[in-house]
Amino acid sequence: MFDTSKVGQSFPPFHIEVERCKIQELALAIGDENPIYTSREAAQAAGYRDIPLFPTAPTIFNFWGNAQLNEQLRSTGLEIERILHGEEEYEYLAPIYPGDKLTGTTTIASGKSRRGKDGSGMDIVTLETRYSNQDQQEVLVARTMVIVRIQAS
């Protein structure tokens, strides 16, 4: 059962640099042919300073930016081996471009447990990661809901 006293707990900040090739690779991998994600000139013609961050790219930050996240979640009592991804949402507060150096801080925003009559259940935990850039400007809020499956005793 999720320990609700962990709601509000934040983990140490982590850092990630936005790489131009990663934005381009993601666009190519999912078949998005919009040239603003592969050409600086096309992006500038569309009014951007540079190639903008691909809208779903922050998923990469969650997997590769905070290499300690699994251990941090484990330290709260969550059984990370039983985690399922529930949903993801991003709130962009300012443009993010190649070369930006982001600092992310993840906080447990909410958590609850659900139990079935047979004793099985799930913990539902929402993590919120707030990112600021090298100018200390907040640029992104990422919310991730994870579901932890609990077997009947």
Summary of the structure (lengths in Angstrom):
residues: 153
radius of gyration: 17.9
end to end distance: 12.2
largest distance: 60.4
contacts: 438
relative contact order: 0.23
helix: 27%
strand: 36%
